[in-house]
Amino acid sequence: MQRHRNSEFIRFLNAVEATVPPEKAIHAILDNVATHKHPKVHAWLARHPR
């Protein structure tokens, strides 16, 4: 099974952030994988509140 690391997830978040117009809200449903709970991901989300 392929593993997904927090750096790959942050690249995905950056791609979504760059693609979605600023006036639109972004909603994401995440599973319970530790990748989404990494401190770097939490820091990214704090800097990008939408």
MOJOJO-V45053 format. One record per residue. N is the residue number from 0. RES is the residue in three letters. PSI is psi in radians with two decimals (none if undefined). Layout:
BEGIN
[[N,RES,PSI] [N,RES,PSI]]
END
This chain:
BEGIN
[[0,MET,2.37] [1,GLN,2.36] [2,ARG,2.52] [3,HIS,2.23] [4,ARG,2.86] [5,ASN,-0.57] [6,SER,-0.64] [7,GLU,-0.68] [8,PHE,-0.69] [9,ILE,-0.66] [10,ARG,-0.71] [11,PHE,-0.81] [12,LEU,-0.72] [13,ASN,-0.69] [14,ALA,-0.74] [15,VAL,-0.80] [16,GLU,-0.69] [17,ALA,-0.44] [18,THR,-0.67] [19,VAL,2.26] [20,PRO,2.54] [21,PRO,-0.50] [22,GLU,-0.12] [23,LYS,2.47] [24,ALA,2.62] [25,ILE,2.22] [26,HIS,2.27] [27,ALA,2.43] [28,ILE,2.13] [29,LEU,2.60] [30,ASP,-2.95] [31,ASN,0.51] [32,VAL,2.53] [33,ALA,-0.42] [34,THR,-0.72] [35,HIS,-0.20] [36,LYS,0.01] [37,HIS,2.51] [38,PRO,-0.60] [39,LYS,-0.62] [40,VAL,-0.75] [41,HIS,-0.69] [42,ALA,-0.71] [43,TRP,-0.81] [44,LEU,-0.62] [45,ALA,-0.59] [46,ARG,-0.30] [47,HIS,1.36] [48,PRO,-0.20] [49,ARG,none]]
END
